Amino acid sequence: MNQCKQNRAFMLSLDCSILLALLALCSPQPVLADGGAPNLAYVAGSQQGIGIIDVAQRKVTEQFSVAGNPYMVLLSLDGGLLYVTQPATGRVVALAAKTGQIVCSVAFPGYPALLALSADGTVLYIAGIGETTIYAVDSQTCALQRSFQSPEPVSWLAATGVTTNNAFQTQLWLAGNSAVIVLNEQGQVLDSISIPGGPRFLSLPGGLTAYVATIQGSVVAVDMLTHEVFAMLITGGTFGSMDYDAVTQDIYVPDEQHNQVDVLTPVLDGSGLVPQEPSRVIPLSSSPRAIAVTNDGAFGFVALSDGTVAMLDIPARQLVSTISVGGQPRFIITGPYPPQDIPTIQPAPAPQPLILLLVVAAALLGILLVVFWIVRQRYRRYRNNYC
């Protein structure tokens, strides 16, 4: 009987091993953003061009040497590519976000400084500050698809997804000299929204309210459906590149004049509620130029004029670290984690390596099932004969 117990124990162990192997084959594996964001933050204008901050270590762990006085960076939707503007060389380059290796680049007839990505992540839009030319290039190959002209010189560029006639499309919002210009993805003008004080920066948290920082030192709210300015939120500052908390929808506005970040409560036209703004203020040691908030609302990173980045704990509402990046930080970004799903317009055939992997996995699964059945049958015969 002791031998039978040992055999049963062995069989139980074997059953468990086979079951675990089956589960390993059948269980989906986690997919991580190739760039590691928001475990990483990318800073344009650091000592060597692009500084990379490790969020967990709270320090710069790598630098990408990029010439041309980088002004703005942007991550692809899957976090695999880092787009960098090089105004001094008239180029935009796409780097592998992990290694910094050049994947592709495109020449721009001017001083490219601004970037926006289409809602489906397939098109990269490029513009220069104070210029009217806009390029639309393939986000994977940098191949030029089309170019068009803005009615006014551009000071900022943003993109959002809208549903029109049951079709999901991209809208471009441009800050011009006196108005915010709304274009469709082909570059056709849909509307021109006059902004008191002249627009400078844009933030589009969703499809309802746009936040516009003006040249004269105010932030106004624009209804994205009616294209009407419906609220003056704050005044009396020199405001920089804004970002928002995707969890709370709070807007974070760098105020260069007062060395602080103003936090705005989200507003909605027609609600009848315009809260006292700012809802709170985050004091800083130096003039802030840009801010980025991780998409889970956990941390904020503020690019400061003294060559440092202030790291904020957003829920705790406190400064947790000051990180030296050197140079003249101008823009900062964290990316999606996990990567956003890219809407598919037409089903594409599965890549051959994926098909091969599925075939191999199915074959291994079949072999394991056959082995499991054979071992169980032999054990039943042994048990019936000897136990």
Helices and strands as residue ranges (DSSP letters): H 2-26, E 40-46, E 49-54, E 59-65, E 73-75, E 81-86, E 91-96, E 102-107, E 112-117, E 123-128, E 131-138, E 144-154, E 156-164, E 167-175, E 179-184, E 189-194, E 199-203, E 209-214, E 218-223, E 229-235, E 243-244, E 251-255, E 260-264, E 280-283, E 288-293, E 299-304, E 308-313, E 318-324, E 331-334, H 352-386
